[in-house]
Amino acid sequence: MRVEIDELLTSGSGVASRSELLRVLSRAQLDDEIRRGLLQAVYPRAYARPWDVDDPRVGLHAALASVGGEVALSHLTALAQWQLPVPEGVPLHVTAFQPRHPRGVPGELVVHRTLLPLSAREIGGLAVVRPEIALVTSWPLLTGTDQRAPVIEASRRRLLSDEVLCSAAERMTWIRGVSSLRTLVSQLAAGCESELELWGYLHVFDVPGLRDAVRQRVVRVGSRRYRLDMAYEDEMLAVELDGRAYHADPERWERDIVRDLDLAKVGWQTIRLPHARLTGDIDGCRADVLAVRHARQRTRLTG
């Protein structure tokens, strides 16, 4: 095997474009390397050693090398690089600024074109579009919880501000369904941090007597710091929305016993509403929270 090729592949994280290879090889030599199986095309015009072709990182570098020029990982592929949830088995996505060879591979590589200069960040040696751009452009590619999950996770991790994401959504008016993305961002800005909290925000607690809760209220008890899903501050009443996995996690159950006891020490009463009740007994959940809230109000008035 030729040393020149190995040096080129090493400098390119295991990948070299056809134009790069032709700088160190003649066309006949390159064709011979391919014919002998010593180089294999990962994507059009992007080559690697055959034993590296299935390496996911090599695939990402090859996607960029295949298109060439000013190019970055984008859409769902960028979300994955920002460590946001993405369904398995989706094709790679790249966006290129006025690409010369915008050719993708059906079902494997999707090439998007832009007339605007890219503003990408580098993650692990890979050019990746900014998270707000990836979130907005990926929105119409997903549905249901898969669609909301990366936005919720990005907000929960404070990967970017709600203002930055909302601004990007307002600029990119051509994105299908972007108005529903803006609605989700406003709900997250109100303090929702999970699918269950969004459900409660929309379907359970947005009624007179309950909609004034403060979401994600922080309470300190000694050296501990707790974040309440919903807090009615005047009554010092915390409402926690427990997801499906709650009862299957004994360690979390034990932690929350300690948590609720700590909060009680400083005057907070906690109500826990499991997923099944929230989604199957909305009226009952509302009645219970209102009843406890009214009882706390009477106690404070008479105490």
KEKE-125109 format. One record per residue (C-alpha): residue number from 1; x, y, z. Coordinates in Angstrom, 3 decimals, always signed. Example, Ala and Ser with C-alpha at 12.3 -4.5 7.8 and 13.67 -1.06 7.14 Angstrom:
atom n: 1 c1: +12.300 c2: -4.500 c3: +7.800
atom n: 2 c1: +13.670 c2: -1.060 c3: +7.140
//
This chain:
atom n: 1 c1: +0.000 c2: +0.000 c3: +0.000
atom n: 2 c1: +1.221 c2: +3.454 c3: -0.817
atom n: 3 c1: +2.637 c2: +5.547 c3: +2.026
atom n: 4 c1: +1.278 c2: +8.726 c3: +0.408
atom n: 5 c1: -2.270 c2: +7.394 c3: +0.695
atom n: 6 c1: -1.860 c2: +6.396 c3: +4.335
atom n: 7 c1: -0.502 c2: +9.830 c3: +5.226
atom n: 8 c1: -3.404 c2: +11.510 c3: +3.436
atom n: 9 c1: -5.990 c2: +9.280 c3: +5.127
atom n: 10 c1: -4.418 c2: +9.827 c3: +8.541
atom n: 11 c1: -4.589 c2: +13.603 c3: +8.130
atom n: 12 c1: -8.224 c2: +13.334 c3: +7.027
atom n: 13 c1: -9.470 c2: +11.158 c3: +9.924
atom n: 14 c1: -9.475 c2: +8.080 c3: +7.695
atom n: 15 c1: -11.021 c2: +9.747 c3: +4.644
atom n: 16 c1: -9.705 c2: +11.439 c3: +1.503
atom n: 17 c1: -11.592 c2: +13.001 c3: -1.351
atom n: 18 c1: -10.909 c2: +12.050 c3: -4.960
atom n: 19 c1: -9.354 c2: +15.457 c3: -5.666
atom n: 20 c1: -7.007 c2: +15.066 c3: -2.671
atom n: 21 c1: -5.955 c2: +11.590 c3: -3.779
atom n: 22 c1: -5.244 c2: +12.826 c3: -7.294
atom n: 23 c1: -2.724 c2: +15.261 c3: -5.850
atom n: 24 c1: -0.496 c2: +12.352 c3: -4.768
atom n: 25 c1: -1.530 c2: +9.704 c3: -7.327
atom n: 26 c1: -2.102 c2: +9.588 c3: -11.048
atom n: 27 c1: -5.580 c2: +8.754 c3: -12.229
atom n: 28 c1: -4.378 c2: +5.283 c3: -13.289
atom n: 29 c1: -2.811 c2: +4.661 c3: -9.876
atom n: 30 c1: -5.971 c2: +5.709 c3: -8.067
atom n: 31 c1: -8.117 c2: +3.486 c3: -10.272
atom n: 32 c1: -5.705 c2: +0.601 c3: -9.578
atom n: 33 c1: -5.988 c2: +1.093 c3: -5.795
atom n: 34 c1: -9.781 c2: +1.010 c3: -6.101
atom n: 35 c1: -9.768 c2: -2.018 c3: -8.412
atom n: 36 c1: -7.541 c2: -3.965 c3: -6.001
atom n: 37 c1: -9.909 c2: -3.188 c3: -3.119
atom n: 38 c1: -7.363 c2: -1.101 c3: -1.213
atom n: 39 c1: -9.584 c2: +1.979 c3: -1.357
atom n: 40 c1: -13.370 c2: +1.993 c3: -1.149
atom n: 41 c1: -15.838 c2: +4.778 c3: -1.810
atom n: 42 c1: -17.821 c2: +5.561 c3: +1.339
atom n: 43 c1: -19.836 c2: +8.213 c3: -0.492
atom n: 44 c1: -19.299 c2: +9.654 c3: -4.002
atom n: 45 c1: -15.734 c2: +11.013 c3: -4.330
atom n: 46 c1: -14.843 c2: +10.148 c3: -0.718
atom n: 47 c1: -12.617 c2: +7.132 c3: -0.043
atom n: 48 c1: -11.373 c2: +5.145 c3: +2.943
atom n: 49 c1: -9.600 c2: +1.873 c3: +3.586
atom n: 50 c1: -12.137 c2: -0.994 c3: +3.367
atom n: 51 c1: -11.687 c2: -1.911 c3: +7.036
atom n: 52 c1: -12.648 c2: +1.650 c3: +8.074
atom n: 53 c1: -15.745 c2: +2.042 c3: +5.921
atom n: 54 c1: -18.196 c2: +0.926 c3: +8.635
atom n: 55 c1: -16.747 c2: +3.257 c3: +11.288
atom n: 56 c1: -19.478 c2: +5.864 c3: +12.035
atom n: 57 c1: -16.922 c2: +8.661 c3: +12.472
atom n: 58 c1: -15.364 c2: +7.815 c3: +9.125
atom n: 59 c1: -18.847 c2: +7.996 c3: +7.609
atom n: 60 c1: -19.342 c2: +11.517 c3: +8.972
atom n: 61 c1: -15.996 c2: +12.723 c3: +7.618
atom n: 62 c1: -16.735 c2: +11.027 c3: +4.293
atom n: 63 c1: -20.099 c2: +12.797 c3: +4.029
atom n: 64 c1: -18.360 c2: +16.163 c3: +4.321
atom n: 65 c1: -15.530 c2: +15.175 c3: +1.959
atom n: 66 c1: -18.000 c2: +13.870 c3: -0.600
atom n: 67 c1: -19.651 c2: +17.258 c3: -1.027
atom n: 68 c1: -16.549 c2: +19.355 c3: -0.397
atom n: 69 c1: -16.216 c2: +23.120 c3: -0.143
atom n: 70 c1: -17.937 c2: +24.996 c3: +2.665
atom n: 71 c1: -20.020 c2: +22.206 c3: +4.177
atom n: 72 c1: -21.225 c2: +21.128 c3: +7.621
atom n: 73 c1: -23.203 c2: +18.342 c3: +9.232
atom n: 74 c1: -26.773 c2: +19.557 c3: +9.588
atom n: 75 c1: -30.383 c2: +18.673 c3: +10.400
atom n: 76 c1: -30.746 c2: +15.352 c3: +12.280
atom n: 77 c1: -27.032 c2: +14.556 c3: +11.979
atom n: 78 c1: -26.145 c2: +17.841 c3: +13.658
atom n: 79 c1: -28.641 c2: +17.131 c3: +16.452
atom n: 80 c1: -26.845 c2: +13.871 c3: +17.175
atom n: 81 c1: -23.503 c2: +15.700 c3: +17.297
atom n: 82 c1: -24.977 c2: +18.100 c3: +19.855
atom n: 83 c1: -25.982 c2: +14.962 c3: +21.821
atom n: 84 c1: -29.692 c2: +15.525 c3: +21.336
atom n: 85 c1: -32.086 c2: +12.582 c3: +20.822
atom n: 86 c1: -32.569 c2: +11.436 c3: +17.235
atom n: 87 c1: -34.345 c2: +8.284 c3: +15.942
atom n: 88 c1: -32.079 c2: +5.453 c3: +14.842
atom n: 89 c1: -31.577 c2: +4.600 c3: +11.201
atom n: 90 c1: -31.992 c2: +8.078 c3: +9.721
atom n: 91 c1: -29.701 c2: +9.141 c3: +6.833
atom n: 92 c1: -26.825 c2: +11.547 c3: +7.261
atom n: 93 c1: -27.561 c2: +15.198 c3: +6.464
atom n: 94 c1: -25.099 c2: +17.852 c3: +5.347
atom n: 95 c1: -25.642 c2: +21.434 c3: +4.243
atom n: 96 c1: -23.301 c2: +23.088 c3: +1.756
atom n: 97 c1: -22.853 c2: +26.704 c3: +0.705
atom n: 98 c1: -23.217 c2: +26.770 c3: -3.082
atom n: 99 c1: -21.820 c2: +23.223 c3: -3.487
atom n: 100 c1: -20.158 c2: +22.175 c3: -6.706
atom n: 101 c1: -21.241 c2: +18.522 c3: -6.355
atom n: 102 c1: -24.508 c2: +18.435 c3: -4.381
atom n: 103 c1: -25.036 c2: +14.720 c3: -5.014
atom n: 104 c1: -26.357 c2: +12.581 c3: -2.162
atom n: 105 c1: -27.100 c2: +8.882 c3: -1.824
atom n: 106 c1: -30.789 c2: +7.908 c3: -1.555
atom n: 107 c1: -31.566 c2: +6.682 c3: +1.958
atom n: 108 c1: -28.009 c2: +7.297 c3: +3.178
atom n: 109 c1: -26.831 c2: +10.846 c3: +2.538
atom n: 110 c1: -28.999 c2: +13.931 c3: +2.066
atom n: 111 c1: -27.312 c2: +17.062 c3: +0.730
atom n: 112 c1: -29.010 c2: +20.412 c3: +1.378
atom n: 113 c1: -27.992 c2: +23.556 c3: -0.460
atom n: 114 c1: -27.867 c2: +27.055 c3: +0.977
atom n: 115 c1: -27.137 c2: +30.427 c3: -0.561
atom n: 116 c1: -26.252 c2: +31.809 c3: +2.866
atom n: 117 c1: -22.715 c2: +31.405 c3: +4.259
atom n: 118 c1: -22.566 c2: +28.655 c3: +6.867
atom n: 119 c1: -21.981 c2: +29.527 c3: +10.502
atom n: 120 c1: -20.782 c2: +26.200 c3: +11.846
atom n: 121 c1: -19.018 c2: +25.057 c3: +15.005
atom n: 122 c1: -16.386 c2: +22.342 c3: +15.256
atom n: 123 c1: -17.196 c2: +19.246 c3: +17.328
atom n: 124 c1: -14.555 c2: +16.531 c3: +17.423
atom n: 125 c1: -12.961 c2: +17.760 c3: +14.224
atom n: 126 c1: -16.286 c2: +17.906 c3: +12.353
atom n: 127 c1: -18.030 c2: +21.045 c3: +11.116
atom n: 128 c1: -21.548 c2: +21.130 c3: +12.590
atom n: 129 c1: -24.273 c2: +23.755 c3: +12.168
atom n: 130 c1: -25.315 c2: +25.648 c3: +15.284
atom n: 131 c1: -27.902 c2: +23.899 c3: +17.494
atom n: 132 c1: -30.716 c2: +26.390 c3: +16.840
atom n: 133 c1: -30.336 c2: +25.911 c3: +13.078
atom n: 134 c1: -30.309 c2: +22.118 c3: +13.456
atom n: 135 c1: -33.413 c2: +22.175 c3: +15.677
atom n: 136 c1: -35.437 c2: +24.376 c3: +13.327
atom n: 137 c1: -34.470 c2: +22.620 c3: +10.090
atom n: 138 c1: -35.056 c2: +19.166 c3: +11.630
atom n: 139 c1: -38.534 c2: +20.059 c3: +12.880
atom n: 140 c1: -40.477 c2: +18.980 c3: +9.736
atom n: 141 c1: -38.421 c2: +15.775 c3: +9.411
atom n: 142 c1: -39.877 c2: +14.278 c3: +12.606
atom n: 143 c1: -43.303 c2: +13.784 c3: +14.176
atom n: 144 c1: -44.828 c2: +13.388 c3: +17.612
atom n: 145 c1: -42.552 c2: +12.868 c3: +20.596
atom n: 146 c1: -39.542 c2: +12.369 c3: +18.292
atom n: 147 c1: -40.132 c2: +15.880 c3: +16.977
atom n: 148 c1: -40.374 c2: +17.494 c3: +20.413
atom n: 149 c1: -37.693 c2: +15.460 c3: +22.189
atom n: 150 c1: -34.561 c2: +17.259 c3: +20.892
atom n: 151 c1: -36.106 c2: +20.685 c3: +21.541
atom n: 152 c1: -37.113 c2: +19.710 c3: +25.083
atom n: 153 c1: -33.675 c2: +18.226 c3: +25.807
atom n: 154 c1: -31.852 c2: +21.263 c3: +24.404
atom n: 155 c1: -33.953 c2: +23.530 c3: +26.625
atom n: 156 c1: -33.545 c2: +21.314 c3: +29.694
atom n: 157 c1: -29.756 c2: +21.234 c3: +29.277
atom n: 158 c1: -29.630 c2: +24.998 c3: +28.615
atom n: 159 c1: -27.762 c2: +24.213 c3: +25.398
atom n: 160 c1: -29.145 c2: +27.467 c3: +24.025
atom n: 161 c1: -31.582 c2: +30.073 c3: +25.218
atom n: 162 c1: -35.254 c2: +29.974 c3: +24.318
atom n: 163 c1: -34.798 c2: +33.462 c3: +22.832
atom n: 164 c1: -32.095 c2: +32.261 c3: +20.410
atom n: 165 c1: -34.204 c2: +29.299 c3: +19.280
atom n: 166 c1: -37.328 c2: +31.412 c3: +18.904
atom n: 167 c1: -35.399 c2: +34.005 c3: +16.898
atom n: 168 c1: -34.113 c2: +31.307 c3: +14.533
atom n: 169 c1: -37.650 c2: +29.940 c3: +14.103
atom n: 170 c1: -38.986 c2: +33.407 c3: +13.325
atom n: 171 c1: -36.297 c2: +34.001 c3: +10.681
atom n: 172 c1: -36.755 c2: +30.628 c3: +8.965
atom n: 173 c1: -40.378 c2: +31.115 c3: +7.987
atom n: 174 c1: -40.102 c2: +28.691 c3: +5.056
atom n: 175 c1: -39.741 c2: +25.686 c3: +7.413
atom n: 176 c1: -42.948 c2: +23.635 c3: +7.393
atom n: 177 c1: -44.726 c2: +23.658 c3: +10.757
atom n: 178 c1: -42.425 c2: +26.263 c3: +12.293
atom n: 179 c1: -45.349 c2: +27.955 c3: +14.057
atom n: 180 c1: -45.891 c2: +24.824 c3: +16.178
atom n: 181 c1: -42.191 c2: +24.905 c3: +17.057
atom n: 182 c1: -42.565 c2: +28.469 c3: +18.287
atom n: 183 c1: -45.523 c2: +27.359 c3: +20.416
atom n: 184 c1: -43.408 c2: +24.607 c3: +21.968
atom n: 185 c1: -40.593 c2: +27.064 c3: +22.696
atom n: 186 c1: -43.039 c2: +29.365 c3: +24.513
atom n: 187 c1: -44.224 c2: +26.423 c3: +26.623
atom n: 188 c1: -40.643 c2: +25.531 c3: +27.497
atom n: 189 c1: -39.975 c2: +29.160 c3: +28.371
atom n: 190 c1: -42.900 c2: +28.919 c3: +30.799
atom n: 191 c1: -40.950 c2: +26.233 c3: +32.663
atom n: 192 c1: -41.955 c2: +22.874 c3: +31.163
atom n: 193 c1: -39.056 c2: +20.407 c3: +31.011
atom n: 194 c1: -40.612 c2: +17.115 c3: +29.884
atom n: 195 c1: -43.354 c2: +15.618 c3: +27.745
atom n: 196 c1: -45.421 c2: +15.030 c3: +30.875
atom n: 197 c1: -45.096 c2: +18.640 c3: +31.992
atom n: 198 c1: -46.165 c2: +19.777 c3: +28.535
atom n: 199 c1: -49.195 c2: +17.505 c3: +28.810
atom n: 200 c1: -50.048 c2: +18.987 c3: +32.193
atom n: 201 c1: -49.471 c2: +22.525 c3: +30.932
atom n: 202 c1: -51.813 c2: +22.026 c3: +27.977
atom n: 203 c1: -54.456 c2: +19.622 c3: +29.261
atom n: 204 c1: -54.620 c2: +19.606 c3: +33.066
atom n: 205 c1: -53.527 c2: +22.812 c3: +34.751
atom n: 206 c1: -54.430 c2: +25.502 c3: +32.249
atom n: 207 c1: -57.725 c2: +26.237 c3: +34.040
atom n: 208 c1: -58.870 c2: +28.913 c3: +36.510
atom n: 209 c1: -57.474 c2: +28.293 c3: +39.970
atom n: 210 c1: -54.508 c2: +26.231 c3: +38.737
atom n: 211 c1: -52.809 c2: +28.071 c3: +35.877
atom n: 212 c1: -50.864 c2: +30.452 c3: +38.151
atom n: 213 c1: -48.319 c2: +27.816 c3: +39.228
atom n: 214 c1: -44.636 c2: +28.724 c3: +39.020
atom n: 215 c1: -42.806 c2: +26.037 c3: +37.045
atom n: 216 c1: -39.342 c2: +24.779 c3: +37.939
atom n: 217 c1: -39.304 c2: +26.768 c3: +41.200
atom n: 218 c1: -36.018 c2: +26.235 c3: +43.044
atom n: 219 c1: -36.163 c2: +25.615 c3: +46.808
atom n: 220 c1: -33.063 c2: +25.328 c3: +48.972
atom n: 221 c1: -33.081 c2: +23.164 c3: +52.094
atom n: 222 c1: -29.732 c2: +23.445 c3: +53.838
atom n: 223 c1: -27.083 c2: +22.451 c3: +51.335
atom n: 224 c1: -29.620 c2: +20.764 c3: +49.043
atom n: 225 c1: -31.303 c2: +22.418 c3: +46.080
atom n: 226 c1: -34.613 c2: +21.113 c3: +44.728
atom n: 227 c1: -36.477 c2: +22.080 c3: +41.559
atom n: 228 c1: -40.277 c2: +21.790 c3: +41.778
atom n: 229 c1: -42.278 c2: +20.844 c3: +38.682
atom n: 230 c1: -45.061 c2: +23.209 c3: +39.749
atom n: 231 c1: -45.227 c2: +25.455 c3: +42.792
atom n: 232 c1: -48.126 c2: +27.392 c3: +44.282
atom n: 233 c1: -46.036 c2: +29.806 c3: +46.298
atom n: 234 c1: -48.641 c2: +31.404 c3: +48.571
atom n: 235 c1: -49.767 c2: +27.972 c3: +49.801
atom n: 236 c1: -46.239 c2: +26.448 c3: +49.643
atom n: 237 c1: -47.717 c2: +23.558 c3: +47.653
atom n: 238 c1: -45.539 c2: +21.565 c3: +45.243
atom n: 239 c1: -47.063 c2: +19.406 c3: +42.498
atom n: 240 c1: -44.744 c2: +16.781 c3: +41.006
atom n: 241 c1: -45.603 c2: +15.020 c3: +37.740
atom n: 242 c1: -44.196 c2: +11.484 c3: +37.817
atom n: 243 c1: -43.529 c2: +9.785 c3: +34.476
atom n: 244 c1: -44.212 c2: +6.202 c3: +33.423
atom n: 245 c1: -40.820 c2: +4.966 c3: +34.629
atom n: 246 c1: -41.237 c2: +6.363 c3: +38.155
atom n: 247 c1: -42.513 c2: +3.206 c3: +39.876
atom n: 248 c1: -40.002 c2: +1.016 c3: +38.038
atom n: 249 c1: -37.105 c2: +2.967 c3: +39.572
atom n: 250 c1: -36.780 c2: +2.124 c3: +43.308
atom n: 251 c1: -33.735 c2: +4.364 c3: +43.720
atom n: 252 c1: -35.631 c2: +7.380 c3: +42.423
atom n: 253 c1: -38.561 c2: +6.508 c3: +44.679
atom n: 254 c1: -36.235 c2: +6.462 c3: +47.710
atom n: 255 c1: -34.622 c2: +9.765 c3: +46.674
atom n: 256 c1: -38.007 c2: +11.415 c3: +46.346
atom n: 257 c1: -39.051 c2: +10.273 c3: +49.834
atom n: 258 c1: -36.011 c2: +12.113 c3: +51.193
atom n: 259 c1: -36.737 c2: +15.080 c3: +48.921
atom n: 260 c1: -40.377 c2: +15.396 c3: +50.011
atom n: 261 c1: -39.373 c2: +15.142 c3: +53.679
atom n: 262 c1: -36.752 c2: +17.865 c3: +53.240
atom n: 263 c1: -39.301 c2: +20.152 c3: +51.602
atom n: 264 c1: -41.795 c2: +19.457 c3: +54.399
atom n: 265 c1: -39.200 c2: +20.625 c3: +56.939
atom n: 266 c1: -39.339 c2: +24.118 c3: +55.440
atom n: 267 c1: -43.107 c2: +24.138 c3: +55.020
atom n: 268 c1: -43.707 c2: +22.737 c3: +51.528
atom n: 269 c1: -46.346 c2: +20.058 c3: +51.005
atom n: 270 c1: -45.852 c2: +17.816 c3: +47.962
atom n: 271 c1: -48.545 c2: +16.196 c3: +45.811
atom n: 272 c1: -47.372 c2: +13.526 c3: +43.358
atom n: 273 c1: -49.484 c2: +12.780 c3: +40.292
atom n: 274 c1: -48.510 c2: +9.640 c3: +38.342
atom n: 275 c1: -48.587 c2: +9.506 c3: +34.565
atom n: 276 c1: -51.633 c2: +7.204 c3: +34.458
atom n: 277 c1: -53.752 c2: +9.605 c3: +36.528
atom n: 278 c1: -52.608 c2: +12.709 c3: +34.661
atom n: 279 c1: -53.553 c2: +11.232 c3: +31.312
atom n: 280 c1: -56.565 c2: +9.175 c3: +32.433
atom n: 281 c1: -58.217 c2: +11.204 c3: +35.196
atom n: 282 c1: -57.787 c2: +14.869 c3: +34.364
atom n: 283 c1: -60.845 c2: +16.033 c3: +36.311
atom n: 284 c1: -59.770 c2: +14.036 c3: +39.370
atom n: 285 c1: -56.264 c2: +15.526 c3: +39.268
atom n: 286 c1: -57.651 c2: +19.031 c3: +39.037
atom n: 287 c1: -60.085 c2: +18.432 c3: +41.906
atom n: 288 c1: -57.405 c2: +17.001 c3: +44.183
atom n: 289 c1: -54.930 c2: +19.831 c3: +43.608
atom n: 290 c1: -57.641 c2: +22.452 c3: +44.070
atom n: 291 c1: -58.856 c2: +20.783 c3: +47.274
atom n: 292 c1: -55.380 c2: +20.653 c3: +48.793
atom n: 293 c1: -54.679 c2: +24.199 c3: +47.691
atom n: 294 c1: -57.868 c2: +25.474 c3: +49.324
atom n: 295 c1: -57.078 c2: +23.522 c3: +52.496
atom n: 296 c1: -53.595 c2: +25.085 c3: +52.618
atom n: 297 c1: -55.166 c2: +28.522 c3: +52.144
atom n: 298 c1: -57.580 c2: +27.955 c3: +55.079
atom n: 299 c1: -54.769 c2: +26.685 c3: +57.295
atom n: 300 c1: -52.632 c2: +29.751 c3: +56.574
atom n: 301 c1: -55.568 c2: +32.075 c3: +57.283
atom n: 302 c1: -56.457 c2: +30.397 c3: +60.582
atom n: 303 c1: -52.896 c2: +29.535 c3: +61.610
//
